[in-house]
Amino acid sequence: MGKSQYITDDKETFQVNLARLKKGGSHFEIAINSEEAIAFKEGRGVSVKEVLKSEHVYYDVKKGELASEERMNALFGTSDPLKVAEIILNDGEIQLTQEQREKAREDKKNKIIAIIARDAIDPKTKLPHPPERIRLAIEEAKVSINEFRTAENQIEDVVKKLKPIIPISFEKRTLEIRVPANFAGKIQSYARQQGKLVHEAWLDDGSFQYTVELSGGLVDRYVENLNNVTHGSVEVKEIK
């Protein structure tokens, strides 16, 4: 068996993250890059090659004991290390250090908080919840964050646990906006990127009128930014 690149001449083992899978009574391991492995599990278009530190499948990475082609063929139907590695990543366990796991969960929590603050409102006040209020509610509800799922895929589960603590509603609001001709060109990119345009028209006087659908939590900030760009000359009307 060949030796792993993670073993030094004096047998001192480097720290390496692994993905493991037990199949047919055998343990199979691959050495991985932790951040790329998380991105792969989230379905963010990361290739197996980007995840792997080495394009080998092992019985034991630390000992440098490579898995046999015969055994991989028998259990996985292929001896191609990239194909076997993909199965291990999808079906096996990804091992991270405690520090890496905590960092990944904190990053994911921050993304979830940002999404809720951006897209949700308090249905009573129609105002967005401040991020810190959402963070405290997550802690109070003892919400468990999964480091291997995208923030978007966890929103529904998180919100269910937060609702007994803070009122949350994901409401869409529709605004009809008219921008004077002298500012119409400046707001084109902003108007199209921040919300869903459901109607737009250039009026005879050169002004730009459009209807946009926004997440409830975005409305105040959206209108404030429009007023900053147009020096308060924009006309905004909410369509109920």
N, C-alpha and C positions, 0 to 999 in steps of 0.2 A: 504494500500500500504506500502511496506517496504521502509526504508530510505536508501539513497545512502551512500556508504562508503566515499563519498567526502564531507559529511556534518559533522561538528564537533558538540559536545554537545551544544556549545553556538551559533549554527546556522551559524557559520562562514564558508564560502564556500572556498574550495581549488581551485586553478587554475587547470583546466582540459581541454584537447583538446577533441573535439567532432566530430562525423560524424553524419549528419542529413539527413533525407529524409521525404518529405511530401507525403503522400499517402492516398487516400480515405478521405481526409479532416482531417487526423490526422498527427501529427508530431511524428516521431520516432527518438530517439537519442541513440548513444552508446558512451561510454568513451574510448578513444584510446590513444595509444602511437604514437606520431607524426612521428618519424623516421621509425617505422615499418609500419605505414599506407602509407607513401610515397613509401616504398619498395614494399608493396602489390600492390599499384596502378601501379607501374612500371613492375609488373609481375616477381619479383625477387625471387619467391618461398617462400615468407613469409606466414605463415598460419594465418587464422583469429584469432586463439587463441593467437598468438604472438602479434597481433595488439591490442586486447582488454585489457583494464585495469580490466574489470569486465565482466563476461559472462552473462550480463543482457541487455535487451533492454528496454529503458525508453520512456515515453512521455516527461519527463523533468528530466534530470540528476541532476541538481542543487537542485531540490525539492525532489529527490529520488522517483519520481513517476514512477513505473514500468508499462510498456505496458502490457495490458491484453492478455492472451493466446487466448481468443476468437477473439479479434480484429486482432491479428497477423495471426491466422488461416484464417480469412475471407479475409484479404488483401494480405497475402504472401503465403497462402496455407500451412503454417507450423507454429508451435509455438516454434520450436527449435531455441533458441537464436543465435546459431552459424550460422545457415542458414539464419536467418533474418539479422544478422549482415553483412554477406557477401553481401547480396543484397543492404544493406545500403551503404557499402563501394564502391560497383561497381556503383550504380546509384545515390547516394546522394552526398552531399557536405561535404568535409573534412575541418574543421575549424582549422586553425593554428594561433598562435599569429603573429603579424607583424614581430617580431624578428625571429621566427622560419621560417616564409615564406621567409624572406630576406636571411637567412642563407642557406636554401634549394636551393634557386635560384642561390646564389653565388657558392655553391658547384657544381651545375649542369653546370653553366657557365664555371667554371674551367675545368671540364671534357670535355666539348665541345671544349674549346680552346686547350686542350692537344691532343685531337683526330685530330683536323685540323692541328696542328703543326706537328703531327707525320705522318699523312697520305697524306696531301696535299702539293702541290708545287706551286710556281709561274711558269706558263707555259712558260714565256719568259726566265727566268734565270735557270729554272729547279732546283731551290733551295727551301727549305722549308721556310715558313714565320715564323719569330720569334714570340713566344707567345704574347709578348707585342704589336706587330703590330696587331695581330688578336684581342686582347682585345680592343685596341683603335678603330678598325674598327667596332666592335660590339657596342661600345658606340656611335660612330658616326651614325651608321645605326639605332640606337634606337631599337635594337633587343629585343623582349620580350621572356624571358626564362620561360618555364613551369616547375614548381617544381614537377609536378606529372608524367611527361614523362621522359623516359630514355634519357640520353645524345645522344645515338646512334640514337634514333628515331627523334631527333630534328636537326641533322646535315644538312639534305637536306634543310630544311626551313631556317636555319641560313645561309648556304652558298649562297642561292639565294639572300638574303639581303646584303651579303657582297660583291658579285661580282661587283656591280657598284663602289665599293670603292677600293678593292684590287683584282687583278687577282688570281683566285684559280682554280686549276685543280687536280682532284684525279686520278693520273696516276700510273699505275703499271710499274715497271722496272725489267728487268730480268738480273741477273748476273751469269756468269760461274766462278766458284771459284775452285782453286786447292791449297790444304793445304799440306805442306810437312809431311812426315811420322811421324816425331818426335813431331808434334803438332796436328796430325789428331784426336787423342783421346780427346784432350782438347776442341775442338770446336764442338763436336757432339751435345751436348745439346743446345748450342747457335744457331747453324745452323738450328736446327729443330724448335726451339721455336720462333725465330724472323721473320721467313718468311715461305713461302710455297715452299717446296722442290719439284721440278718437275722432277728431275733426280739425281741419285747419283751412284757413282762407286768407288771401291777400285782399284787402278792401280798397276801394277806389282812391282813398286818401293816402295809400301807401302803408297804412298800418297793418299789423299782422294779428289776426284773431284765431285763437285755437281753443279747443277743449281738451283737457288732460285729466286722466284718472291717476290718482295717487294713493299710496298707503296713508292711512289716517295720521300716523306719526310724522309724516314728511311735510304735511301741508304748511304749517307755520314757517318752517325753515325755507321751504320752496318760495313762498310769497315774500319772505324777508329778502331772500337773495335777488328775486326779481326787482323788488323796490330799490335795492342797492345799485343794481345795474342801470336801471332806468331813472334813477334819482326821484323815485316816488311817483312817476307819471304813468305807471301801468294800471290798468283797470282790471279788477278781479271780482268775479261773482261766483258764488258756489251754487251748483245745480243740485237740488235735492231730488 
